[in-house]
Amino acid sequence: MNAKKITTEEDLQTAFAIRKKVFVEEQGVSIEEEMDEFDALDAACEHVLVYYNDQPVGTGRVRVVDGYGKLERICILEEFRKFGLGKVITLKLEELVREKGITKSKLNAQSYAEQFYEKLGYVRSGEEFMDAGIPHILMKKQFS
């Protein structure tokens, strides 16, 4: 299990295929809502892939928003969700945030994942809200 920053168009397209499978096909998010202006190698964000037995099975991205590293689009293919890969992706994204000298991060967690992110040091910040028809919670973390 390892995660790496995406640096090639081929890897970026692999990440998009994973996101489409999870968010569009599995969760019913429209492709128009899922893909945005940050989905390019030269966009103002960084993407990662996570691997299980050398197979890309998860992805996420991070960008700087209001002084925070904002973790986004974190997902893992369904059959690989039991191996701790969500933590691997999150820690890799946080590493990219720290490399920029930023000391805090935030994310909009799907509500069912709130406890998962709490275990990684995130704290709920605000009330539940809907995004793409799915309940979410804003969560924040200060790095020590």
C-alpha positions in Angstrom: 0.0 0.0 0.0 1.4 3.3 -1.0 0.2 6.7 -2.4 2.0 8.9 -4.9 1.5 12.3 -6.3 0.1 12.2 -9.9 2.5 13.7 -12.4 1.3 12.2 -15.7 -1.8 12.5 -17.8 -2.2 8.7 -17.8 -2.3 8.6 -14.0 -4.7 11.5 -13.9 -7.0 9.7 -16.2 -6.8 6.6 -14.0 -7.8 8.8 -11.0 -10.8 10.1 -13.0 -11.9 6.6 -13.8 -11.8 5.7 -10.1 -13.8 8.8 -9.2 -16.4 8.1 -11.9 -16.8 4.6 -10.7 -17.3 5.6 -7.0 -19.0 9.0 -7.2 -21.0 8.8 -10.5 -21.8 5.1 -10.9 -22.0 4.0 -7.2 -23.3 7.2 -5.5 -25.3 8.8 -8.3 -23.4 12.1 -8.5 -23.7 13.7 -12.0 -20.5 13.8 -14.1 -21.0 17.6 -14.3 -20.9 18.0 -10.5 -18.0 15.5 -10.2 -15.6 17.0 -12.7 -14.5 20.7 -12.4 -11.8 23.2 -13.4 -9.3 21.6 -10.9 -9.2 18.4 -12.8 -6.0 19.0 -14.8 -2.3 18.5 -14.2 -1.7 22.2 -14.4 -4.6 23.2 -12.2 -4.3 24.8 -8.7 -4.4 21.4 -6.9 -2.5 18.2 -6.6 -3.9 14.7 -7.2 -2.8 11.4 -5.7 -3.3 7.7 -6.4 -3.2 5.0 -3.8 -2.1 1.5 -4.8 -2.9 -2.0 -3.4 -0.6 -4.7 -4.7 0.6 -2.3 -7.4 -2.9 -1.7 -8.7 -4.4 1.9 -8.5 -7.5 1.6 -6.4 -8.1 5.0 -4.8 -7.5 8.7 -5.3 -7.9 12.2 -3.8 -6.8 15.7 -4.4 -5.8 18.8 -2.4 -5.8 22.5 -3.0 -5.3 25.6 -1.0 -8.5 27.4 0.1 -8.6 30.3 2.6 -5.2 29.2 4.1 -6.3 25.6 4.5 -5.2 22.6 2.6 -8.6 21.4 1.4 -8.8 17.6 0.9 -11.3 16.7 -1.8 -12.6 13.8 -4.0 -11.2 11.1 -1.7 -12.5 7.7 -2.8 -11.5 4.0 -3.0 -13.0 1.3 -5.2 -15.5 -0.6 -3.2 -13.7 -4.0 -3.0 -10.6 -2.3 -1.5 -12.2 -0.3 1.3 -11.3 -2.7 4.0 -7.5 -2.3 3.8 -6.9 1.1 5.4 -6.3 2.9 2.2 -8.4 5.9 3.1 -5.9 6.7 5.8 -3.0 6.3 3.3 -4.6 8.8 0.9 -5.5 11.3 3.7 -1.9 11.2 5.1 -0.4 11.6 1.7 -2.6 14.7 1.0 -1.7 16.1 4.4 2.0 15.6 3.5 1.5 17.7 0.4 -0.2 20.4 2.5 2.7 20.5 5.0 5.2 20.8 2.1 3.5 24.1 1.2 4.1 25.3 4.8 0.4 25.2 5.6 -0.5 24.1 9.2 -4.2 23.2 8.9 -6.5 21.2 6.6 -10.2 20.8 6.1 -12.5 18.6 4.2 -16.2 18.1 3.5 -16.7 14.5 4.7 -19.7 12.5 3.7 -21.5 12.2 7.0 -21.2 8.4 7.2 -17.3 8.9 7.2 -17.3 11.4 10.1 -15.9 8.9 12.6 -13.2 7.8 10.2 -11.9 11.3 9.9 -12.2 11.9 13.7 -9.7 9.0 14.1 -7.3 10.9 11.9 -7.6 14.1 14.1 -10.3 16.0 12.3 -13.0 17.8 14.2 -16.5 18.6 13.1 -17.0 22.2 12.3 -20.7 23.2 11.7 -23.9 21.5 10.8 -24.6 18.8 8.3 -25.3 20.1 4.8 -26.2 18.5 1.4 -23.7 18.4 -1.5 -24.6 16.6 -4.7 -27.6 15.1 -2.9 -25.4 13.5 -0.2 -25.2 14.6 3.5 -21.8 16.1 4.4 -19.9 17.6 7.4 -17.2 20.2 7.3 -14.2 18.9 9.3 -11.0 20.7 10.2 -7.6 19.7 11.6 -4.7 21.7 12.9 -1.2 20.0 12.4 1.0 19.9 15.5 
